[in-house]
Amino acid sequence: MSVLKLANLWTLDSLRKKSVEESEELFQEKSCINKVLLGRKYKVSKWLIEGYEGLGKRLEGVDDNERAMLGADSFAMVVQLRERFFRHMTNKYDEAYPAGTRKLGQNNYTLSALKDGFDFSAVVKEIFRDELMQDREYIP
């Protein structure tokens, strides 16, 4: 990470790119919040996207500690991401089971079927555009 810090500081793009690539294996083990924090610190859009997607997809919400680390603005954007996903799933469920056809215990629509058609990456890129643009290599 120190190489990445120096490459950012001195705008050594080829060294920065190599440093990001070399960090990928270690990076996959990081939590969603750590991906966001490291992506933010080193201005690596790929890590930000992965981290925000993870926060949006996971079942548990953002806890108090994570909320403090994200800051109010980013936390509000994560909430917006999760709400858009929830609305998508609700609409998919309503399409599959219109009002009046729902019977307790008989609906077998799976979570993965409800997720179909929601492009987390595209929504993250839309909501977090300004932050992602801080990465010189980011292409919207």
Disulfide bonds with the S-S distance in Angstrom:
none
